[in-house]
Amino acid sequence: MTVSRAAHLAFAAIVGISSFVASIQTSHAGGLGLDWLSNKPYVECLKQARMLADVSSIMKGPAYREASYERGRHQCNRQYYGHQ
């Protein structure tokens, strides 16, 4: 491989990488906002759902914990936001 060929390859790689980086959007996704943290009753509902899932997993086993938490989280979402 000649020096000019290597230089062209390196230049093409730099242009490709910089084009990719420039094309990435820097805006935040709508679902990743943290505004729900200011809704104290909702946060308390989530804490209670986690606590109940942890306690119930002692009796029913650890595999039950996440399924129980998901049901509690969906219930909190329905109660405070009207969706799951």
HTML snippet that shows the backbone in 3Dmol.js (N, CA, C, O; Angstrom):
<script src="https://3Dmol.org/build/3Dmol-min.js"></script>
<div id="view" style="width:600px;height:400px;position:relative"></div>
<script>
const pdb = `
ATOM      1  N   MET A   1       0.857  -1.170   0.000  1.00  0.00           N
ATOM      2  CA  MET A   1       0.000   0.000   0.000  1.00  0.00           C
ATOM      3  C   MET A   1       0.904   1.234   0.000  1.00  0.00           C
ATOM      4  O   MET A   1       1.805   1.356   0.830  1.00  0.00           O
ATOM      5  N   THR A   2       0.659   2.118  -0.915  1.00  0.00           N
ATOM      6  CA  THR A   2       1.487   3.313  -1.008  1.00  0.00           C
ATOM      7  C   THR A   2       1.036   4.338   0.020  1.00  0.00           C
ATOM      8  O   THR A   2      -0.046   4.242   0.598  1.00  0.00           O
ATOM      9  N   VAL A   3       1.894   5.313   0.225  1.00  0.00           N
ATOM     10  CA  VAL A   3       1.609   6.357   1.205  1.00  0.00           C
ATOM     11  C   VAL A   3       0.375   7.157   0.791  1.00  0.00           C
ATOM     12  O   VAL A   3      -0.457   7.486   1.636  1.00  0.00           O
ATOM     13  N   SER A   4       0.250   7.469  -0.484  1.00  0.00           N
ATOM     14  CA  SER A   4      -0.908   8.261  -0.922  1.00  0.00           C
ATOM     15  C   SER A   4      -2.207   7.466  -0.761  1.00  0.00           C
ATOM     16  O   SER A   4      -3.253   8.028  -0.434  1.00  0.00           O
ATOM     17  N   ARG A   5      -2.128   6.171  -0.991  1.00  0.00           N
ATOM     18  CA  ARG A   5      -3.314   5.336  -0.816  1.00  0.00           C
ATOM     19  C   ARG A   5      -3.731   5.296   0.655  1.00  0.00           C
ATOM     20  O   ARG A   5      -4.919   5.378   0.969  1.00  0.00           O
ATOM     21  N   ALA A   6      -2.754   5.169   1.555  1.00  0.00           N
ATOM     22  CA  ALA A   6      -3.035   5.168   2.988  1.00  0.00           C
ATOM     23  C   ALA A   6      -3.582   6.523   3.428  1.00  0.00           C
ATOM     24  O   ALA A   6      -4.476   6.587   4.273  1.00  0.00           O
ATOM     25  N   ALA A   7      -3.057   7.595   2.866  1.00  0.00           N
ATOM     26  CA  ALA A   7      -3.536   8.931   3.206  1.00  0.00           C
ATOM     27  C   ALA A   7      -4.980   9.116   2.752  1.00  0.00           C
ATOM     28  O   ALA A   7      -5.793   9.687   3.479  1.00  0.00           O
ATOM     29  N   HIS A   8      -5.298   8.635   1.554  1.00  0.00           N
ATOM     30  CA  HIS A   8      -6.668   8.728   1.064  1.00  0.00           C
ATOM     31  C   HIS A   8      -7.627   7.905   1.934  1.00  0.00           C
ATOM     32  O   HIS A   8      -8.739   8.343   2.227  1.00  0.00           O
ATOM     33  N   LEU A   9      -7.192   6.728   2.336  1.00  0.00           N
ATOM     34  CA  LEU A   9      -8.007   5.880   3.188  1.00  0.00           C
ATOM     35  C   LEU A   9      -8.243   6.547   4.546  1.00  0.00           C
ATOM     36  O   LEU A   9      -9.364   6.535   5.055  1.00  0.00           O
ATOM     37  N   ALA A  10      -7.204   7.121   5.126  1.00  0.00           N
ATOM     38  CA  ALA A  10      -7.335   7.805   6.407  1.00  0.00           C
ATOM     39  C   ALA A  10      -8.252   9.020   6.278  1.00  0.00           C
ATOM     40  O   ALA A  10      -9.078   9.274   7.155  1.00  0.00           O
ATOM     41  N   PHE A  11      -8.108   9.759   5.197  1.00  0.00           N
ATOM     42  CA  PHE A  11      -8.961  10.922   4.970  1.00  0.00           C
ATOM     43  C   PHE A  11     -10.417  10.505   4.817  1.00  0.00           C
ATOM     44  O   PHE A  11     -11.304  11.151   5.373  1.00  0.00           O
ATOM     45  N   ALA A  12     -10.673   9.440   4.076  1.00  0.00           N
ATOM     46  CA  ALA A  12     -12.041   8.950   3.891  1.00  0.00           C
ATOM     47  C   ALA A  12     -12.630   8.492   5.224  1.00  0.00           C
ATOM     48  O   ALA A  12     -13.810   8.716   5.495  1.00  0.00           O
ATOM     49  N   ALA A  13     -11.814   7.859   6.048  1.00  0.00           N
ATOM     50  CA  ALA A  13     -12.289   7.411   7.358  1.00  0.00           C
ATOM     51  C   ALA A  13     -12.637   8.608   8.236  1.00  0.00           C
ATOM     52  O   ALA A  13     -13.661   8.595   8.919  1.00  0.00           O
ATOM     53  N   ILE A  14     -11.812   9.623   8.226  1.00  0.00           N
ATOM     54  CA  ILE A  14     -12.061  10.823   9.024  1.00  0.00           C
ATOM     55  C   ILE A  14     -13.336  11.522   8.561  1.00  0.00           C
ATOM     56  O   ILE A  14     -14.146  11.949   9.384  1.00  0.00           O
ATOM     57  N   VAL A  15     -13.515  11.639   7.257  1.00  0.00           N
ATOM     58  CA  VAL A  15     -14.724  12.279   6.715  1.00  0.00           C
ATOM     59  C   VAL A  15     -15.960  11.462   7.089  1.00  0.00           C
ATOM     60  O   VAL A  15     -16.987  12.023   7.470  1.00  0.00           O
ATOM     61  N   GLY A  16     -15.859  10.146   6.979  1.00  0.00           N
ATOM     62  CA  GLY A  16     -16.997   9.290   7.319  1.00  0.00           C
ATOM     63  C   GLY A  16     -17.368   9.389   8.786  1.00  0.00           C
ATOM     64  O   GLY A  16     -18.547   9.513   9.118  1.00  0.00           O
ATOM     65  N   ILE A  17     -16.394   9.336   9.655  1.00  0.00           N
ATOM     66  CA  ILE A  17     -16.661   9.413  11.093  1.00  0.00           C
ATOM     67  C   ILE A  17     -17.213  10.783  11.469  1.00  0.00           C
ATOM     68  O   ILE A  17     -18.164  10.879  12.245  1.00  0.00           O
ATOM     69  N   SER A  18     -16.624  11.841  10.923  1.00  0.00           N
ATOM     70  CA  SER A  18     -17.109  13.181  11.261  1.00  0.00           C
ATOM     71  C   SER A  18     -18.512  13.412  10.711  1.00  0.00           C
ATOM     72  O   SER A  18     -19.303  14.116  11.338  1.00  0.00           O
ATOM     73  N   SER A  19     -18.839  12.837   9.558  1.00  0.00           N
ATOM     74  CA  SER A  19     -20.199  12.952   9.018  1.00  0.00           C
ATOM     75  C   SER A  19     -21.194  12.230   9.916  1.00  0.00           C
ATOM     76  O   SER A  19     -22.297  12.720  10.157  1.00  0.00           O
ATOM     77  N   PHE A  20     -20.797  11.067  10.405  1.00  0.00           N
ATOM     78  CA  PHE A  20     -21.665  10.307  11.306  1.00  0.00           C
ATOM     79  C   PHE A  20     -21.900  11.077  12.594  1.00  0.00           C
ATOM     80  O   PHE A  20     -23.039  11.185  13.048  1.00  0.00           O
ATOM     81  N   VAL A  21     -20.853  11.606  13.182  1.00  0.00           N
ATOM     82  CA  VAL A  21     -20.970  12.351  14.435  1.00  0.00           C
ATOM     83  C   VAL A  21     -21.821  13.597  14.232  1.00  0.00           C
ATOM     84  O   VAL A  21     -22.620  13.946  15.102  1.00  0.00           O
ATOM     85  N   ALA A  22     -21.666  14.262  13.114  1.00  0.00           N
ATOM     86  CA  ALA A  22     -22.445  15.474  12.846  1.00  0.00           C
ATOM     87  C   ALA A  22     -23.919  15.169  12.623  1.00  0.00           C
ATOM     88  O   ALA A  22     -24.769  16.029  12.854  1.00  0.00           O
ATOM     89  N   SER A  23     -24.230  13.964  12.179  1.00  0.00           N
ATOM     90  CA  SER A  23     -25.620  13.630  11.885  1.00  0.00           C
ATOM     91  C   SER A  23     -26.410  13.220  13.128  1.00  0.00           C
ATOM     92  O   SER A  23     -27.638  13.148  13.079  1.00  0.00           O
ATOM     93  N   ILE A  24     -25.732  12.952  14.228  1.00  0.00           N
ATOM     94  CA  ILE A  24     -26.409  12.529  15.445  1.00  0.00           C
ATOM     95  C   ILE A  24     -27.138  13.717  16.055  1.00  0.00           C
ATOM     96  O   ILE A  24     -26.563  14.792  16.225  1.00  0.00           O
ATOM     97  N   GLN A  25     -28.405  13.513  16.379  1.00  0.00           N
ATOM     98  CA  GLN A  25     -29.195  14.570  16.997  1.00  0.00           C
ATOM     99  C   GLN A  25     -28.849  14.644  18.481  1.00  0.00           C
ATOM    100  O   GLN A  25     -28.702  13.615  19.140  1.00  0.00           O
ATOM    101  N   THR A  26     -28.723  15.842  18.999  1.00  0.00           N
ATOM    102  CA  THR A  26     -28.378  16.009  20.410  1.00  0.00           C
ATOM    103  C   THR A  26     -29.588  16.304  21.280  1.00  0.00           C
ATOM    104  O   THR A  26     -29.445  16.530  22.482  1.00  0.00           O
ATOM    105  N   SER A  27     -30.783  16.306  20.687  1.00  0.00           N
ATOM    106  CA  SER A  27     -31.967  16.578  21.492  1.00  0.00           C
ATOM    107  C   SER A  27     -32.294  15.373  22.355  1.00  0.00           C
ATOM    108  O   SER A  27     -31.983  14.235  22.002  1.00  0.00           O
ATOM    109  N   HIS A  28     -32.923  15.636  23.488  1.00  0.00           N
ATOM    110  CA  HIS A  28     -33.290  14.578  24.408  1.00  0.00           C
ATOM    111  C   HIS A  28     -34.557  13.888  23.925  1.00  0.00           C
ATOM    112  O   HIS A  28     -35.440  14.523  23.349  1.00  0.00           O
ATOM    113  N   ALA A  29     -34.637  12.611  24.160  1.00  0.00           N
ATOM    114  CA  ALA A  29     -35.851  11.872  23.824  1.00  0.00           C
ATOM    115  C   ALA A  29     -36.970  12.305  24.767  1.00  0.00           C
ATOM    116  O   ALA A  29     -36.716  12.595  25.936  1.00  0.00           O
ATOM    117  N   GLY A  30     -38.180  12.349  24.280  1.00  0.00           N
ATOM    118  CA  GLY A  30     -39.299  12.817  25.079  1.00  0.00           C
ATOM    119  C   GLY A  30     -39.581  11.947  26.294  1.00  0.00           C
ATOM    120  O   GLY A  30     -40.015  12.454  27.328  1.00  0.00           O
ATOM    121  N   GLY A  31     -39.341  10.657  26.185  1.00  0.00           N
ATOM    122  CA  GLY A  31     -39.642   9.761  27.281  1.00  0.00           C
ATOM    123  C   GLY A  31     -38.609   9.742  28.379  1.00  0.00           C
ATOM    124  O   GLY A  31     -38.810   9.090  29.404  1.00  0.00           O
ATOM    125  N   LEU A  32     -37.510  10.441  28.189  1.00  0.00           N
ATOM    126  CA  LEU A  32     -36.439  10.410  29.172  1.00  0.00           C
ATOM    127  C   LEU A  32     -36.441  11.612  30.106  1.00  0.00           C
ATOM    128  O   LEU A  32     -35.495  11.802  30.871  1.00  0.00           O
ATOM    129  N   GLY A  33     -37.474  12.409  30.054  1.00  0.00           N
ATOM    130  CA  GLY A  33     -37.548  13.570  30.935  1.00  0.00           C
ATOM    131  C   GLY A  33     -37.669  13.157  32.394  1.00  0.00           C
ATOM    132  O   GLY A  33     -38.159  12.070  32.702  1.00  0.00           O
ATOM    133  N   LEU A  34     -37.232  14.009  33.269  1.00  0.00           N
ATOM    134  CA  LEU A  34     -37.280  13.720  34.695  1.00  0.00           C
ATOM    135  C   LEU A  34     -38.343  14.539  35.409  1.00  0.00           C
ATOM    136  O   LEU A  34     -38.312  14.673  36.633  1.00  0.00           O
ATOM    137  N   ASP A  35     -39.285  15.088  34.649  1.00  0.00           N
ATOM    138  CA  ASP A  35     -40.324  15.910  35.262  1.00  0.00           C
ATOM    139  C   ASP A  35     -41.241  15.094  36.178  1.00  0.00           C
ATOM    140  O   ASP A  35     -41.879  15.662  37.064  1.00  0.00           O
ATOM    141  N   TRP A  36     -41.317  13.794  35.982  1.00  0.00           N
ATOM    142  CA  TRP A  36     -42.150  12.955  36.839  1.00  0.00           C
ATOM    143  C   TRP A  36     -41.629  12.907  38.272  1.00  0.00           C
ATOM    144  O   TRP A  36     -42.376  12.560  39.187  1.00  0.00           O
ATOM    145  N   LEU A  37     -40.351  13.252  38.483  1.00  0.00           N
ATOM    146  CA  LEU A  37     -39.796  13.248  39.835  1.00  0.00           C
ATOM    147  C   LEU A  37     -40.422  14.315  40.719  1.00  0.00           C
ATOM    148  O   LEU A  37     -40.400  14.194  41.944  1.00  0.00           O
ATOM    149  N   SER A  38     -40.978  15.353  40.118  1.00  0.00           N
ATOM    150  CA  SER A  38     -41.618  16.402  40.912  1.00  0.00           C
ATOM    151  C   SER A  38     -43.020  15.991  41.363  1.00  0.00           C
ATOM    152  O   SER A  38     -43.616  16.665  42.203  1.00  0.00           O
ATOM    153  N   ASN A  39     -43.550  14.906  40.821  1.00  0.00           N
ATOM    154  CA  ASN A  39     -44.863  14.402  41.215  1.00  0.00           C
ATOM    155  C   ASN A  39     -44.665  13.464  42.408  1.00  0.00           C
ATOM    156  O   ASN A  39     -44.527  12.252  42.246  1.00  0.00           O
ATOM    157  N   LYS A  40     -44.656  14.044  43.598  1.00  0.00           N
ATOM    158  CA  LYS A  40     -44.338  13.294  44.828  1.00  0.00           C
ATOM    159  C   LYS A  40     -45.277  12.115  45.079  1.00  0.00           C
ATOM    160  O   LYS A  40     -44.803  11.040  45.446  1.00  0.00           O
ATOM    161  N   PRO A  41     -46.602  12.275  44.894  1.00  0.00           N
ATOM    162  CA  PRO A  41     -47.473  11.112  45.117  1.00  0.00           C
ATOM    163  C   PRO A  41     -47.152   9.946  44.169  1.00  0.00           C
ATOM    164  O   PRO A  41     -47.224   8.781  44.560  1.00  0.00           O
ATOM    165  N   TYR A  42     -46.798  10.274  42.925  1.00  0.00           N
ATOM    166  CA  TYR A  42     -46.436   9.231  41.959  1.00  0.00           C
ATOM    167  C   TYR A  42     -45.153   8.516  42.386  1.00  0.00           C
ATOM    168  O   TYR A  42     -45.065   7.290  42.319  1.00  0.00           O
ATOM    169  N   VAL A  43     -44.167   9.289  42.822  1.00  0.00           N
ATOM    170  CA  VAL A  43     -42.899   8.701  43.274  1.00  0.00           C
ATOM    171  C   VAL A  43     -43.136   7.818  44.498  1.00  0.00           C
ATOM    172  O   VAL A  43     -42.549   6.743  44.614  1.00  0.00           O
ATOM    173  N   GLU A  44     -43.987   8.270  45.398  1.00  0.00           N
ATOM    174  CA  GLU A  44     -44.319   7.455  46.575  1.00  0.00           C
ATOM    175  C   GLU A  44     -45.035   6.165  46.170  1.00  0.00           C
ATOM    176  O   GLU A  44     -44.801   5.112  46.763  1.00  0.00           O
ATOM    177  N   CYS A  45     -45.898   6.245  45.173  1.00  0.00           N
ATOM    178  CA  CYS A  45     -46.583   5.062  44.675  1.00  0.00           C
ATOM    179  C   CYS A  45     -45.567   4.063  44.117  1.00  0.00           C
ATOM    180  O   CYS A  45     -45.680   2.861  44.360  1.00  0.00           O
ATOM    181  N   LEU A  46     -44.572   4.561  43.368  1.00  0.00           N
ATOM    182  CA  LEU A  46     -43.532   3.684  42.830  1.00  0.00           C
ATOM    183  C   LEU A  46     -42.702   3.058  43.945  1.00  0.00           C
ATOM    184  O   LEU A  46     -42.351   1.879  43.879  1.00  0.00           O
ATOM    185  N   LYS A  47     -42.389   3.853  44.969  1.00  0.00           N
ATOM    186  CA  LYS A  47     -41.638   3.308  46.110  1.00  0.00           C
ATOM    187  C   LYS A  47     -42.425   2.208  46.801  1.00  0.00           C
ATOM    188  O   LYS A  47     -41.871   1.175  47.177  1.00  0.00           O
ATOM    189  N   GLN A  48     -43.726   2.439  46.966  1.00  0.00           N
ATOM    190  CA  GLN A  48     -44.565   1.434  47.613  1.00  0.00           C
ATOM    191  C   GLN A  48     -44.658   0.181  46.741  1.00  0.00           C
ATOM    192  O   GLN A  48     -44.655  -0.935  47.259  1.00  0.00           O
ATOM    193  N   ALA A  49     -44.741   0.359  45.426  1.00  0.00           N
ATOM    194  CA  ALA A  49     -44.798  -0.799  44.525  1.00  0.00           C
ATOM    195  C   ALA A  49     -43.515  -1.609  44.632  1.00  0.00           C
ATOM    196  O   ALA A  49     -43.559  -2.839  44.635  1.00  0.00           O
ATOM    197  N   ARG A  50     -42.365  -0.929  44.721  1.00  0.00           N
ATOM    198  CA  ARG A  50     -41.092  -1.636  44.863  1.00  0.00           C
ATOM    199  C   ARG A  50     -41.033  -2.361  46.209  1.00  0.00           C
ATOM    200  O   ARG A  50     -40.593  -3.509  46.279  1.00  0.00           O
ATOM    201  N   MET A  51     -41.475  -1.693  47.271  1.00  0.00           N
ATOM    202  CA  MET A  51     -41.442  -2.319  48.587  1.00  0.00           C
ATOM    203  C   MET A  51     -42.331  -3.564  48.620  1.00  0.00           C
ATOM    204  O   MET A  51     -41.925  -4.607  49.131  1.00  0.00           O
ATOM    205  N   LEU A  52     -43.537  -3.451  48.077  1.00  0.00           N
ATOM    206  CA  LEU A  52     -44.442  -4.599  48.051  1.00  0.00           C
ATOM    207  C   LEU A  52     -43.879  -5.738  47.208  1.00  0.00           C
ATOM    208  O   LEU A  52     -44.038  -6.908  47.555  1.00  0.00           O
ATOM    209  N   ALA A  53     -43.223  -5.398  46.107  1.00  0.00           N
ATOM    210  CA  ALA A  53     -42.611  -6.434  45.270  1.00  0.00           C
ATOM    211  C   ALA A  53     -41.481  -7.123  46.018  1.00  0.00           C
ATOM    212  O   ALA A  53     -41.333  -8.341  45.928  1.00  0.00           O
ATOM    213  N   ASP A  54     -40.678  -6.355  46.758  1.00  0.00           N
ATOM    214  CA  ASP A  54     -39.579  -6.940  47.524  1.00  0.00           C
ATOM    215  C   ASP A  54     -40.101  -7.846  48.631  1.00  0.00           C
ATOM    216  O   ASP A  54     -39.571  -8.935  48.848  1.00  0.00           O
ATOM    217  N   VAL A  55     -41.131  -7.402  49.325  1.00  0.00           N
ATOM    218  CA  VAL A  55     -41.697  -8.196  50.422  1.00  0.00           C
ATOM    219  C   VAL A  55     -42.351  -9.462  49.879  1.00  0.00           C
ATOM    220  O   VAL A  55     -42.179 -10.545  50.438  1.00  0.00           O
ATOM    221  N   SER A  56     -43.097  -9.323  48.794  1.00  0.00           N
ATOM    222  CA  SER A  56     -43.781 -10.502  48.250  1.00  0.00           C
ATOM    223  C   SER A  56     -42.792 -11.505  47.674  1.00  0.00           C
ATOM    224  O   SER A  56     -43.074 -12.702  47.630  1.00  0.00           O
ATOM    225  N   SER A  57     -41.623 -11.017  47.227  1.00  0.00           N
ATOM    226  CA  SER A  57     -40.631 -11.952  46.683  1.00  0.00           C
ATOM    227  C   SER A  57     -40.027 -12.820  47.782  1.00  0.00           C
ATOM    228  O   SER A  57     -39.516 -13.903  47.498  1.00  0.00           O
ATOM    229  N   ILE A  58     -40.078 -12.364  49.022  1.00  0.00           N
ATOM    230  CA  ILE A  58     -39.595 -13.183  50.137  1.00  0.00           C
ATOM    231  C   ILE A  58     -40.483 -14.416  50.276  1.00  0.00           C
ATOM    232  O   ILE A  58     -40.003 -15.517  50.544  1.00  0.00           O
ATOM    233  N   MET A  59     -41.788 -14.209  50.088  1.00  0.00           N
ATOM    234  CA  MET A  59     -42.723 -15.323  50.243  1.00  0.00           C
ATOM    235  C   MET A  59     -42.822 -16.177  48.976  1.00  0.00           C
ATOM    236  O   MET A  59     -42.940 -17.400  49.057  1.00  0.00           O
ATOM    237  N   LYS A  60     -42.774 -15.532  47.807  1.00  0.00           N
ATOM    238  CA  LYS A  60     -43.018 -16.256  46.553  1.00  0.00           C
ATOM    239  C   LYS A  60     -41.757 -16.553  45.758  1.00  0.00           C
ATOM    240  O   LYS A  60     -41.818 -17.297  44.779  1.00  0.00           O
ATOM    241  N   GLY A  61     -40.625 -16.002  46.144  1.00  0.00           N
ATOM    242  CA  GLY A  61     -39.373 -16.242  45.434  1.00  0.00           C
ATOM    243  C   GLY A  61     -38.937 -15.033  44.630  1.00  0.00           C
ATOM    244  O   GLY A  61     -39.763 -14.201  44.254  1.00  0.00           O
ATOM    245  N   PRO A  62     -37.631 -14.931  44.363  1.00  0.00           N
ATOM    246  CA  PRO A  62     -37.081 -13.754  43.679  1.00  0.00           C
ATOM    247  C   PRO A  62     -37.564 -13.587  42.237  1.00  0.00           C
ATOM    248  O   PRO A  62     -37.578 -12.466  41.728  1.00  0.00           O
ATOM    249  N   ALA A  63     -37.951 -14.645  41.584  1.00  0.00           N
ATOM    250  CA  ALA A  63     -38.419 -14.525  40.196  1.00  0.00           C
ATOM    251  C   ALA A  63     -39.718 -13.724  40.125  1.00  0.00           C
ATOM    252  O   ALA A  63     -40.043 -13.168  39.076  1.00  0.00           O
ATOM    253  N   TYR A  64     -40.447 -13.662  41.207  1.00  0.00           N
ATOM    254  CA  TYR A  64     -41.721 -12.955  41.247  1.00  0.00           C
ATOM    255  C   TYR A  64     -41.539 -11.445  41.394  1.00  0.00           C
ATOM    256  O   TYR A  64     -42.457 -10.686  41.080  1.00  0.00           O
ATOM    257  N   ARG A  65     -40.380 -10.997  41.861  1.00  0.00           N
ATOM    258  CA  ARG A  65     -40.155  -9.588  42.209  1.00  0.00           C
ATOM    259  C   ARG A  65     -40.403  -8.635  41.045  1.00  0.00           C
ATOM    260  O   ARG A  65     -41.173  -7.685  41.186  1.00  0.00           O
ATOM    261  N   GLU A  66     -39.774  -8.866  39.910  1.00  0.00           N
ATOM    262  CA  GLU A  66     -39.896  -7.911  38.798  1.00  0.00           C
ATOM    263  C   GLU A  66     -41.292  -7.891  38.200  1.00  0.00           C
ATOM    264  O   GLU A  66     -41.798  -6.833  37.826  1.00  0.00           O
ATOM    265  N   ALA A  67     -41.915  -9.060  38.111  1.00  0.00           N
ATOM    266  CA  ALA A  67     -43.285  -9.095  37.583  1.00  0.00           C
ATOM    267  C   ALA A  67     -44.226  -8.334  38.508  1.00  0.00           C
ATOM    268  O   ALA A  67     -45.109  -7.611  38.046  1.00  0.00           O
ATOM    269  N   SER A  68     -44.037  -8.495  39.800  1.00  0.00           N
ATOM    270  CA  SER A  68     -44.859  -7.788  40.770  1.00  0.00           C
ATOM    271  C   SER A  68     -44.627  -6.282  40.697  1.00  0.00           C
ATOM    272  O   SER A  68     -45.575  -5.500  40.768  1.00  0.00           O
ATOM    273  N   TYR A  69     -43.361  -5.876  40.554  1.00  0.00           N
ATOM    274  CA  TYR A  69     -43.057  -4.447  40.448  1.00  0.00           C
ATOM    275  C   TYR A  69     -43.666  -3.858  39.172  1.00  0.00           C
ATOM    276  O   TYR A  69     -44.198  -2.748  39.194  1.00  0.00           O
ATOM    277  N   GLU A  70     -43.591  -4.590  38.071  1.00  0.00           N
ATOM    278  CA  GLU A  70     -44.167  -4.097  36.818  1.00  0.00           C
ATOM    279  C   GLU A  70     -45.669  -3.882  36.958  1.00  0.00           C
ATOM    280  O   GLU A  70     -46.201  -2.880  36.479  1.00  0.00           O
ATOM    281  N   ARG A  71     -46.350  -4.810  37.607  1.00  0.00           N
ATOM    282  CA  ARG A  71     -47.794  -4.629  37.829  1.00  0.00           C
ATOM    283  C   ARG A  71     -48.049  -3.394  38.691  1.00  0.00           C
ATOM    284  O   ARG A  71     -48.966  -2.623  38.407  1.00  0.00           O
ATOM    285  N   GLY A  72     -47.257  -3.197  39.732  1.00  0.00           N
ATOM    286  CA  GLY A  72     -47.416  -2.020  40.579  1.00  0.00           C
ATOM    287  C   GLY A  72     -47.113  -0.731  39.840  1.00  0.00           C
ATOM    288  O   GLY A  72     -47.800   0.273  40.030  1.00  0.00           O
ATOM    289  N   ARG A  73     -46.087  -0.751  38.996  1.00  0.00           N
ATOM    290  CA  ARG A  73     -45.720   0.433  38.223  1.00  0.00           C
ATOM    291  C   ARG A  73     -46.824   0.789  37.238  1.00  0.00           C
ATOM    292  O   ARG A  73     -47.162   1.962  37.077  1.00  0.00           O
ATOM    293  N   HIS A  74     -47.389  -0.220  36.578  1.00  0.00           N
ATOM    294  CA  HIS A  74     -48.495   0.030  35.649  1.00  0.00           C
ATOM    295  C   HIS A  74     -49.696   0.614  36.386  1.00  0.00           C
ATOM    296  O   HIS A  74     -50.383   1.495  35.869  1.00  0.00           O
ATOM    297  N   GLN A  75     -49.940   0.121  37.582  1.00  0.00           N
ATOM    298  CA  GLN A  75     -51.055   0.653  38.374  1.00  0.00           C
ATOM    299  C   GLN A  75     -50.807   2.122  38.734  1.00  0.00           C
ATOM    300  O   GLN A  75     -51.725   2.939  38.665  1.00  0.00           O
ATOM    301  N   CYS A  76     -49.575   2.458  39.115  1.00  0.00           N
ATOM    302  CA  CYS A  76     -49.244   3.861  39.416  1.00  0.00           C
ATOM    303  C   CYS A  76     -49.408   4.735  38.179  1.00  0.00           C
ATOM    304  O   CYS A  76     -49.937   5.843  38.263  1.00  0.00           O
ATOM    305  N   ASN A  77     -48.957   4.236  37.033  1.00  0.00           N
ATOM    306  CA  ASN A  77     -49.089   5.001  35.797  1.00  0.00           C
ATOM    307  C   ASN A  77     -50.547   5.260  35.454  1.00  0.00           C
ATOM    308  O   ASN A  77     -50.906   6.366  35.051  1.00  0.00           O
ATOM    309  N   ARG A  78     -51.394   4.235  35.612  1.00  0.00           N
ATOM    310  CA  ARG A  78     -52.827   4.415  35.341  1.00  0.00           C
ATOM    311  C   ARG A  78     -53.432   5.412  36.320  1.00  0.00           C
ATOM    312  O   ARG A  78     -54.239   6.258  35.937  1.00  0.00           O
ATOM    313  N   GLN A  79     -53.038   5.307  37.580  1.00  0.00           N
ATOM    314  CA  GLN A  79     -53.632   6.165  38.611  1.00  0.00           C
ATOM    315  C   GLN A  79     -53.249   7.629  38.434  1.00  0.00           C
ATOM    316  O   GLN A  79     -54.098   8.507  38.589  1.00  0.00           O
ATOM    317  N   TYR A  80     -51.992   7.907  38.115  1.00  0.00           N
ATOM    318  CA  TYR A  80     -51.519   9.296  38.074  1.00  0.00           C
ATOM    319  C   TYR A  80     -51.420   9.896  36.676  1.00  0.00           C
ATOM    320  O   TYR A  80     -51.432  11.117  36.523  1.00  0.00           O
ATOM    321  N   TYR A  81     -51.321   9.041  35.649  1.00  0.00           N
ATOM    322  CA  TYR A  81     -51.152   9.585  34.286  1.00  0.00           C
ATOM    323  C   TYR A  81     -52.167   9.039  33.291  1.00  0.00           C
ATOM    324  O   TYR A  81     -52.205   9.493  32.148  1.00  0.00           O
ATOM    325  N   GLY A  82     -52.986   8.082  33.694  1.00  0.00           N
ATOM    326  CA  GLY A  82     -54.022   7.577  32.813  1.00  0.00           C
ATOM    327  C   GLY A  82     -53.544   6.620  31.733  1.00  0.00           C
ATOM    328  O   GLY A  82     -54.295   6.341  30.798  1.00  0.00           O
ATOM    329  N   HIS A  83     -52.339   6.115  31.826  1.00  0.00           N
ATOM    330  CA  HIS A  83     -51.820   5.140  30.855  1.00  0.00           C
ATOM    331  C   HIS A  83     -50.857   4.209  31.561  1.00  0.00           C
ATOM    332  O   HIS A  83     -50.572   4.376  32.747  1.00  0.00           O
ATOM    333  N   GLN A  84     -50.357   3.227  30.826  1.00  0.00           N
ATOM    334  CA  GLN A  84     -49.425   2.288  31.416  1.00  0.00           C
ATOM    335  C   GLN A  84     -48.021   2.728  31.123  1.00  0.00           C
ATOM    336  O   GLN A  84     -47.068   2.066  31.535  1.00  0.00           O
TER     337      GLN A  84
END
`;
const viewer = $3Dmol.createViewer("view");
viewer.addModel(pdb, "pdb");
viewer.setStyle({}, {cartoon: {color: "spectrum"}});
viewer.zoomTo();
viewer.render();
</script>
